[in-house]
């Protein structure tokens, strides 16, 4: 494993974004580079959140592992998060796509980066952003972790079905009350109402159930179906690696079948046993109701060892 050093940087799109490059310490003149694209929510460039307070250093640990392999890694604060500018409630999905493209252009101009070997690595929502962003900016590959081959709508439905399954298994008064309050019919109606309200909305925000909601972000996501996302992936000519854990309750590992069905020789799909959405090892029962407790308990755990093996082997074979 190589030693690394870090540089902070800023990139201007319509706002100023700030991040960190991790660079290998070796005699090479240029390196392949990887852009780490965060999932949804308020996690900063390192993968840490203030609300709820979870300090996992997920993206920092991932970045350092990739750089020790021999890649320059780029991680950045999304607009409105950490040290980056922007308004979280007014930002749309296509703003985030634009920011990914800005990171690629920044790397292409960096003197230590091989511009033909820039890889997008998306996590969760980052998988969607990477898939859309690469249509208008040339990259050398994609790694899609915990969210490949799916639009935003499907994982929302998936999570709610897991909640229903959990409720059916709950015992005592709590289980009985939840089964009365949250039936499948009610949950599907709530989701349908959300989809319709956001799709028909105008402007950046609307009031939804008395709460100011980022309508443009939802609307721009809902403009893409899973079928369209898969079609875009099918048009990619460069290597793709898609990985999801079988204990993930925020992304369905069965969606990886869509990658296999593309029958692309340069596309690989991997399901990792006992890996959850935070890319940690989890051997318990899948849960949405106690998810934050699970994430907080495992925050300091290392990235799943099998994920590191899969990433290391594939990236080394393709780019080093």
Secondary structure as a PSIPRED ss2 file (coil, helix, strand):
# PSIPRED VFORMAT (PSIPRED V4.0)

   1 X C   1.000  0.000  0.000
   2 X C   1.000  0.000  0.000
   3 X C   1.000  0.000  0.000
   4 X E   0.000  0.000  1.000
   5 X E   0.000  0.000  1.000
   6 X E   0.000  0.000  1.000
   7 X E   0.000  0.000  1.000
   8 X E   0.000  0.000  1.000
   9 X E   0.000  0.000  1.000
  10 X E   0.000  0.000  1.000
  11 X E   0.000  0.000  1.000
  12 X E   0.000  0.000  1.000
  13 X C   1.000  0.000  0.000
  14 X C   1.000  0.000  0.000
  15 X C   1.000  0.000  0.000
  16 X E   0.000  0.000  1.000
  17 X E   0.000  0.000  1.000
  18 X E   0.000  0.000  1.000
  19 X E   0.000  0.000  1.000
  20 X E   0.000  0.000  1.000
  21 X E   0.000  0.000  1.000
  22 X E   0.000  0.000  1.000
  23 X E   0.000  0.000  1.000
  24 X E   0.000  0.000  1.000
  25 X C   1.000  0.000  0.000
  26 X C   1.000  0.000  0.000
  27 X C   1.000  0.000  0.000
  28 X C   1.000  0.000  0.000
  29 X C   1.000  0.000  0.000
  30 X C   1.000  0.000  0.000
  31 X E   0.000  0.000  1.000
  32 X E   0.000  0.000  1.000
  33 X E   0.000  0.000  1.000
  34 X E   0.000  0.000  1.000
  35 X E   0.000  0.000  1.000
  36 X E   0.000  0.000  1.000
  37 X E   0.000  0.000  1.000
  38 X C   1.000  0.000  0.000
  39 X C   1.000  0.000  0.000
  40 X C   1.000  0.000  0.000
  41 X C   1.000  0.000  0.000
  42 X C   1.000  0.000  0.000
  43 X C   1.000  0.000  0.000
  44 X C   1.000  0.000  0.000
  45 X C   1.000  0.000  0.000
  46 X C   1.000  0.000  0.000
  47 X C   1.000  0.000  0.000
  48 X C   1.000  0.000  0.000
  49 X E   0.000  0.000  1.000
  50 X C   1.000  0.000  0.000
  51 X C   1.000  0.000  0.000
  52 X C   1.000  0.000  0.000
  53 X C   1.000  0.000  0.000
  54 X E   0.000  0.000  1.000
  55 X C   1.000  0.000  0.000
  56 X C   1.000  0.000  0.000
  57 X C   1.000  0.000  0.000
  58 X H   0.000  1.000  0.000
  59 X H   0.000  1.000  0.000
  60 X H   0.000  1.000  0.000
  61 X H   0.000  1.000  0.000
  62 X H   0.000  1.000  0.000
  63 X H   0.000  1.000  0.000
  64 X H   0.000  1.000  0.000
  65 X H   0.000  1.000  0.000
  66 X H   0.000  1.000  0.000
  67 X H   0.000  1.000  0.000
  68 X H   0.000  1.000  0.000
  69 X H   0.000  1.000  0.000
  70 X C   1.000  0.000  0.000
  71 X C   1.000  0.000  0.000
  72 X E   0.000  0.000  1.000
  73 X E   0.000  0.000  1.000
  74 X E   0.000  0.000  1.000
  75 X E   0.000  0.000  1.000
  76 X E   0.000  0.000  1.000
  77 X C   1.000  0.000  0.000
  78 X C   1.000  0.000  0.000
  79 X C   1.000  0.000  0.000
  80 X C   1.000  0.000  0.000
  81 X C   1.000  0.000  0.000
  82 X C   1.000  0.000  0.000
  83 X C   1.000  0.000  0.000
  84 X C   1.000  0.000  0.000
  85 X C   1.000  0.000  0.000
  86 X C   1.000  0.000  0.000
  87 X C   1.000  0.000  0.000
  88 X C   1.000  0.000  0.000
  89 X C   1.000  0.000  0.000
  90 X C   1.000  0.000  0.000
  91 X C   1.000  0.000  0.000
  92 X C   1.000  0.000  0.000
  93 X H   0.000  1.000  0.000
  94 X H   0.000  1.000  0.000
  95 X H   0.000  1.000  0.000
  96 X H   0.000  1.000  0.000
  97 X H   0.000  1.000  0.000
  98 X H   0.000  1.000  0.000
  99 X H   0.000  1.000  0.000
 100 X H   0.000  1.000  0.000
 101 X H   0.000  1.000  0.000
 102 X H   0.000  1.000  0.000
 103 X H   0.000  1.000  0.000
 104 X H   0.000  1.000  0.000
 105 X H   0.000  1.000  0.000
 106 X H   0.000  1.000  0.000
 107 X H   0.000  1.000  0.000
 108 X H   0.000  1.000  0.000
 109 X C   1.000  0.000  0.000
 110 X C   1.000  0.000  0.000
 111 X C   1.000  0.000  0.000
 112 X C   1.000  0.000  0.000
 113 X E   0.000  0.000  1.000
 114 X E   0.000  0.000  1.000
 115 X E   0.000  0.000  1.000
 116 X E   0.000  0.000  1.000
 117 X E   0.000  0.000  1.000
 118 X E   0.000  0.000  1.000
 119 X E   0.000  0.000  1.000
 120 X E   0.000  0.000  1.000
 121 X E   0.000  0.000  1.000
 122 X E   0.000  0.000  1.000
 123 X E   0.000  0.000  1.000
 124 X C   1.000  0.000  0.000
 125 X H   0.000  1.000  0.000
 126 X H   0.000  1.000  0.000
 127 X H   0.000  1.000  0.000
 128 X H   0.000  1.000  0.000
 129 X H   0.000  1.000  0.000
 130 X H   0.000  1.000  0.000
 131 X H   0.000  1.000  0.000
 132 X H   0.000  1.000  0.000
 133 X H   0.000  1.000  0.000
 134 X C   1.000  0.000  0.000
 135 X C   1.000  0.000  0.000
 136 X C   1.000  0.000  0.000
 137 X C   1.000  0.000  0.000
 138 X C   1.000  0.000  0.000
 139 X C   1.000  0.000  0.000
 140 X C   1.000  0.000  0.000
 141 X E   0.000  0.000  1.000
 142 X E   0.000  0.000  1.000
 143 X E   0.000  0.000  1.000
 144 X E   0.000  0.000  1.000
 145 X E   0.000  0.000  1.000
 146 X C   1.000  0.000  0.000
 147 X C   1.000  0.000  0.000
 148 X C   1.000  0.000  0.000
 149 X C   1.000  0.000  0.000
 150 X C   1.000  0.000  0.000
 151 X C   1.000  0.000  0.000
 152 X H   0.000  1.000  0.000
 153 X H   0.000  1.000  0.000
 154 X H   0.000  1.000  0.000
 155 X H   0.000  1.000  0.000
 156 X H   0.000  1.000  0.000
 157 X H   0.000  1.000  0.000
 158 X H   0.000  1.000  0.000
 159 X H   0.000  1.000  0.000
 160 X H   0.000  1.000  0.000
 161 X H   0.000  1.000  0.000
 162 X H   0.000  1.000  0.000
 163 X H   0.000  1.000  0.000
 164 X H   0.000  1.000  0.000
 165 X H   0.000  1.000  0.000
 166 X H   0.000  1.000  0.000
 167 X H   0.000  1.000  0.000
 168 X H   0.000  1.000  0.000
 169 X H   0.000  1.000  0.000
 170 X C   1.000  0.000  0.000
 171 X C   1.000  0.000  0.000
 172 X H   0.000  1.000  0.000
 173 X H   0.000  1.000  0.000
 174 X H   0.000  1.000  0.000
 175 X H   0.000  1.000  0.000
 176 X H   0.000  1.000  0.000
 177 X H   0.000  1.000  0.000
 178 X H   0.000  1.000  0.000
 179 X H   0.000  1.000  0.000
 180 X H   0.000  1.000  0.000
 181 X H   0.000  1.000  0.000
 182 X C   1.000  0.000  0.000
 183 X C   1.000  0.000  0.000
 184 X H   0.000  1.000  0.000
 185 X H   0.000  1.000  0.000
 186 X H   0.000  1.000  0.000
 187 X H   0.000  1.000  0.000
 188 X H   0.000  1.000  0.000
 189 X H   0.000  1.000  0.000
 190 X H   0.000  1.000  0.000
 191 X H   0.000  1.000  0.000
 192 X H   0.000  1.000  0.000
 193 X H   0.000  1.000  0.000
 194 X H   0.000  1.000  0.000
 195 X H   0.000  1.000  0.000
 196 X H   0.000  1.000  0.000
 197 X H   0.000  1.000  0.000
 198 X H   0.000  1.000  0.000
 199 X H   0.000  1.000  0.000
 200 X C   1.000  0.000  0.000
 201 X C   1.000  0.000  0.000
 202 X C   1.000  0.000  0.000
 203 X C   1.000  0.000  0.000
 204 X C   1.000  0.000  0.000
 205 X C   1.000  0.000  0.000
 206 X E   0.000  0.000  1.000
 207 X E   0.000  0.000  1.000
 208 X E   0.000  0.000  1.000
 209 X C   1.000  0.000  0.000
 210 X C   1.000  0.000  0.000
 211 X E   0.000  0.000  1.000
 212 X E   0.000  0.000  1.000
 213 X E   0.000  0.000  1.000
 214 X C   1.000  0.000  0.000
 215 X H   0.000  1.000  0.000
 216 X H   0.000  1.000  0.000
 217 X H   0.000  1.000  0.000
 218 X H   0.000  1.000  0.000
 219 X H   0.000  1.000  0.000
 220 X H   0.000  1.000  0.000
 221 X H   0.000  1.000  0.000
 222 X H   0.000  1.000  0.000
 223 X C   1.000  0.000  0.000
 224 X C   1.000  0.000  0.000
 225 X C   1.000  0.000  0.000
 226 X H   0.000  1.000  0.000
 227 X H   0.000  1.000  0.000
 228 X H   0.000  1.000  0.000
 229 X H   0.000  1.000  0.000
 230 X H   0.000  1.000  0.000
 231 X H   0.000  1.000  0.000
 232 X H   0.000  1.000  0.000
 233 X H   0.000  1.000  0.000
 234 X H   0.000  1.000  0.000
 235 X H   0.000  1.000  0.000
 236 X C   1.000  0.000  0.000
 237 X C   1.000  0.000  0.000
 238 X C   1.000  0.000  0.000
 239 X E   0.000  0.000  1.000
 240 X E   0.000  0.000  1.000
 241 X E   0.000  0.000  1.000
 242 X E   0.000  0.000  1.000
 243 X E   0.000  0.000  1.000
 244 X E   0.000  0.000  1.000
 245 X E   0.000  0.000  1.000
 246 X C   1.000  0.000  0.000
 247 X C   1.000  0.000  0.000
 248 X C   1.000  0.000  0.000
 249 X C   1.000  0.000  0.000
 250 X C   1.000  0.000  0.000
 251 X C   1.000  0.000  0.000
 252 X C   1.000  0.000  0.000
 253 X H   0.000  1.000  0.000
 254 X H   0.000  1.000  0.000
 255 X H   0.000  1.000  0.000
 256 X H   0.000  1.000  0.000
 257 X H   0.000  1.000  0.000
 258 X H   0.000  1.000  0.000
 259 X H   0.000  1.000  0.000
 260 X H   0.000  1.000  0.000
 261 X H   0.000  1.000  0.000
 262 X C   1.000  0.000  0.000
 263 X C   1.000  0.000  0.000
 264 X C   1.000  0.000  0.000
 265 X C   1.000  0.000  0.000
 266 X C   1.000  0.000  0.000
 267 X E   0.000  0.000  1.000
 268 X E   0.000  0.000  1.000
 269 X E   0.000  0.000  1.000
 270 X E   0.000  0.000  1.000
 271 X E   0.000  0.000  1.000
 272 X E   0.000  0.000  1.000
 273 X C   1.000  0.000  0.000
 274 X C   1.000  0.000  0.000
 275 X E   0.000  0.000  1.000
 276 X C   1.000  0.000  0.000
 277 X C   1.000  0.000  0.000
 278 X C   1.000  0.000  0.000
 279 X C   1.000  0.000  0.000
 280 X C   1.000  0.000  0.000
 281 X E   0.000  0.000  1.000
 282 X C   1.000  0.000  0.000
 283 X C   1.000  0.000  0.000
 284 X C   1.000  0.000  0.000
 285 X C   1.000  0.000  0.000
 286 X C   1.000  0.000  0.000
 287 X C   1.000  0.000  0.000
 288 X C   1.000  0.000  0.000
 289 X C   1.000  0.000  0.000
 290 X C   1.000  0.000  0.000
 291 X H   0.000  1.000  0.000
 292 X H   0.000  1.000  0.000
 293 X H   0.000  1.000  0.000
 294 X H   0.000  1.000  0.000
 295 X H   0.000  1.000  0.000
 296 X H   0.000  1.000  0.000
 297 X H   0.000  1.000  0.000
 298 X C   1.000  0.000  0.000
 299 X C   1.000  0.000  0.000
 300 X C   1.000  0.000  0.000
 301 X C   1.000  0.000  0.000
 302 X C   1.000  0.000  0.000
 303 X C   1.000  0.000  0.000
 304 X C   1.000  0.000  0.000
 305 X H   0.000  1.000  0.000
 306 X H   0.000  1.000  0.000
 307 X H   0.000  1.000  0.000
 308 X H   0.000  1.000  0.000
 309 X H   0.000  1.000  0.000
 310 X H   0.000  1.000  0.000
 311 X H   0.000  1.000  0.000
 312 X H   0.000  1.000  0.000
 313 X H   0.000  1.000  0.000
 314 X H   0.000  1.000  0.000
 315 X H   0.000  1.000  0.000
 316 X H   0.000  1.000  0.000
 317 X H   0.000  1.000  0.000
 318 X H   0.000  1.000  0.000
 319 X H   0.000  1.000  0.000
 320 X C   1.000  0.000  0.000
